[in-house]
Amino acid sequence: MSGGRMKLAEEIRLLRRGRDWRGRAPAPRSAQPWTEGPRARPFPTEWARTPLAAATRTVAFDGILRTVTWSQTRPEVHGLDLLEGVQGPVVFVANHASHLDTPLILGSMPAAVRRRVAVAAAADYFFDARWRAVATALTFNAFPIERRGVERSLDLAAELIEDGWSLLLYPEGTRSPDGWARRFRMGAALLCREHGIPAVPLVLRGTYQAMPRGGFWPKPGRPVVSVRYGRPIACEPDESTGAFNGRLEDEVGRLWVEHDEGWWASLHAPDRRRTPRGPEAAEWRRKWEATRPQPPSERHHRIWRRR
């Protein structure tokens, strides 16, 4: 009995020293051959584009979500006339600062356009739980996109384009933490270049003020929010993805200036076109400046008004 206890105690000492029961030291993990683990399968969203799901989405979005958004904020929509004549799939490209952005954009579109738009949503946020994935896919016709290692996500986006769907992408990759714009990633420009389809730039203003990051309901008082569409632009045959991505970002920045100072000023301020990064100041000052309430558009002083 005592001999068994001694043997057990010796084995415990060996294990504490990093050795197995035979007294041999195992190979360090860094020396073991690496094998890639199984990849998690993306959440399937094909069902969300079936006729039954589309009919359910129309009722849920038009009857509930759009009604709530329009009743809790004062949306202003500019530039819808620039979408006239746009046929086939396009990529809508916008800045991103709030959960209000997607309902505002989709709610501002003509119904015929909205029904053929699929929305890219962060896989690690909107598709991390089954109930949230189902709700997101059904309500917004959303599909998961990875924030890192986006190759598989772009493959799914490419399939949607080939099936005739337009896409809504936020090239910044995430909501702005302080209301100011961030640099665009290449995914949207790459899809446009590889599939030969135009991008429709648009800018959102006031959504950060109305419902900043961390908020789940618009602030009281029906704050003014706006969406402003730009002209569709296409990648030139000899234009690189990076150059086209820069043009997209410049156009969103120009629309930002157009909202603040008018169309004429936006055309004559080329050095200010790139999406504003905000003042170089402490974080609290950047957020404070970004939460300045948006005045209604009729209060904006404009030298020339676009017809």
N, C-alpha and C positions, 0 to 999 in steps of 0.2 A: 504493500500500500504506500509506504513511504517512498519506495523506489519510483512508483508511478508519479507521485507528486513532484519528485525531483526532476523526472523527465519532462513533465509539463512545465515546470518553472524554467528549465533550460530552453525549451522551445519558445516560451514567451520572451526570454532574453534575446534569442536569436531574431525573433520577429521585430523586436524593438530596435535592434541594430541594423535592420534592413536586410535580413537574410531569411531564406526559406527554411523549412523544417530539416532540410539536408545540410544546412550550413552554408549554402551557396548564395552569393550576392546576386540579385536580379540585375539584368541589364538596365541602365538608366533609360528613362523615357526618351531622351534626346537621341539615343542610339537605336531605338526601335524603328522599324520601317513604318512610314506614314501611309495611311490609307484614308481616302476621302470617305466620310460617312455618307449615308443616304441623304439625298436632297429632299427637303420638304416639298411636297407637291403644292402648287398654287391652288388657291380656292377656286373651284370651277364657277364661272359666271355665264356660261352659254345660256342657261335656263332663263336668265334675266332679260334676254333679248327675244324670247318667244312671244307670239302674239298675246297670249294670256297675261304674261308678266308685263308687257307693254301697256295693255289696257288697264291693269291694276295700277301701274305707275302713273298713268295719266290721271286717274281718279285721285290717287294719294298726293301727287305733286300739285295739280291744279286746285284740288279741293281743300288741301290742308296746308302743305308747305309754302306754296306761293302766297296763299291768303295770309298766313301768319307773317311771312317776311314783309309783305306789302302793308300789313296793318301795324307792324311794330317799327317800321322805318319809313322814310320818304324817298323811295328810289327815283332816280333820274336816269334816263337812257338816252344816249346820243350816238348817232352814226349808224343806226340800223339801215338807213338808205344805202350805205356802202356794201351791204350784203346782198342787195338785189342783183340778180344775175349770177350769183355764185352757185355753181353746180358741181356735183360730185363731192367726194370727201375733202375736207380741209382740216387743218390743225389750228384750233383756237388757242392762243398763247396769252397768258395774263400774269400779272403780279399776284402775290398771295399773302394776305395778312390776317384772315379771319375765316371762321367756319361759315360766315355769311356769304363768302365769295361765290361758292358754287350755286346755292339757291338763287342768288341775285343774277348771275350770268344766265343760267338756264331759264329763269323766269322772265328775263328780258328778251329772249329769243322768240321769233315767230314759232308757233307750234310745229309747223312742218319741218323747221330746222332742228328744233330741240329733240324731236322724236328720233332723229338719226344721229345723235351725239352720244358717244361713250366717254365717261369721265375717268381719268386716271386718279386712283386714290392710294395713299401709302399703305403698303401691305402690312407693315408692322404696327399700324395704328387702327385702320378700319377693318382689317381682315385678321386680327389676332384672336378673335373669339367668333364662334360660329353665328351667334345671334346678331352680332354687329356686322359681320360679313354679309349675311342675308339681307339685313335692313339696308345697308349701304348699296349693295348691288341692285336691289329691287327699286329703291327710291330714286337713285341717280343713274342707273344703268352703268355702274362703276365696275372697273376691273382693277386688280391689284398691280401695283408697280413697286419694285424694290428701290429704296433710296440708294443702296450700294449694290454694285454688281447687277446692273440693269439689263444685261443681255437678254435674259429670258423674258423680262417685262417688255422689252422692245420687240421681241418676237411675237408676243401676243398683240401688241399694238399694231404691228405690221399685218397680222392676220385680220384684224378689225378693219384696217384701211382697205385691204384687198376685198373684203366683203362689202365695201361701200359705206362704212361708218366714218363719220367725222369724229375727231377727238378733242377733248378739252384737257390741256396740260398746263401745269404750273412749273416752268423751267427752273425756278429757284429751289425746288425740291422739298420745301417745307414752308410753313407759315412764318412770316417775319416775326422775330421776337420783340421788335420795337416799332413796327409800322413802316420802316423804311425798306427800300428795295435791296435785294441781294443779287449777286451775279448769276447769270443764266447758265444752266448746264446745257450740254450739247444734244440731249435726246430729241427734243422737238425739231431742231434744225436738221438733225440726221434723218429723221423720218421723212421730212419734207423733201430733202435732197434725194434720198434713195427711191422714193415712190413718185417723185415728180408732181407733188401736190402743193398748193399754196398754203401759207399760214395767214391767219387773221389775228393781228395783234389787238389787244384791248387792255385798258387800264381801269382798275377799280380804285375809287377814292372814298374815304369815309367809313369803310368797313372796319378798319382797326379802331377808329374812334367809337363806332357803334357797338362792337363786340370784340375786344382784343383777345389775344391768346390767353387761354384759361377761362374765358367766358363761354357760357352756353345759352345765353338769352340776350337779346339786344337791350341796351340801356334805355331807361325811360325817356319819354319826350319825343319819340319818333325821330331819331337823328337822320340827317340827310346822308344818303349813300348814292353813289353814281357808278355807272358802267359806261365807258366810252369806246366805241369800236373804231378801228382804223381800216384803211384800205387793205385788201388782201395783197400779199407780196409773195413772190416766188423766187426760188433759188436760181441764179443764172447758171448756164451750162458749165462755165469755167470757174464758178465760184466755189470755194472750199466750204466745208461745214462750219469751220470756225468763223469765217467771214460772214456767212449768212446768219449765224447765231448772233454775231455782233450787230448786224442790221436789225434783227428782231428786237434785240434789247434797246437799240437806239430808237426804234419806232415806238415801243412802249414808253420810253422816256419822253419822246416828243408829245405823245398823247397826255402824259402827266403834266407837262408844261402847258399844253393846250387847255387842260382843265383849269389850271391855276391862273393863267394869264391871257388865254385866248388863242385862237388859231393863228393869227398873224404873228404874234410873238413866238409861237412854237416853230414857225418856219424860219425865223431870223435869229434863232438862238442855237446854232449847231453845236456849240461847245457845251450846251446844257441838255443835250438830248439823252445821253446815257442815263438810265434809271437812277433817280436821286438816292444817294447812300445816306443822306442825313448829315447833320452837323457833327464835326469831330468834337464831341463833348462827352461828359459822363452819361452813363446809361439812363439815369433818371431824367436828364435833360432831353435826351433823344426821345424818350417815350412821352415826355410832357409836350414836346413840340409836335409829335405825331398825333397826339390826341386833341389837337386844336379842332373845334367843331367846323364842319364844312358848311359854308353858306350856300343857300339855294343858287342855282346857276344864273338866275335873272339878276343877281347882285354883282356878278362878275363884270368888270369893265372890259369891253372888247372894242377894238378899233374896227376890225372887220369881222363879220359873221359869215361862217361858211354856209353856202346855200344848200 
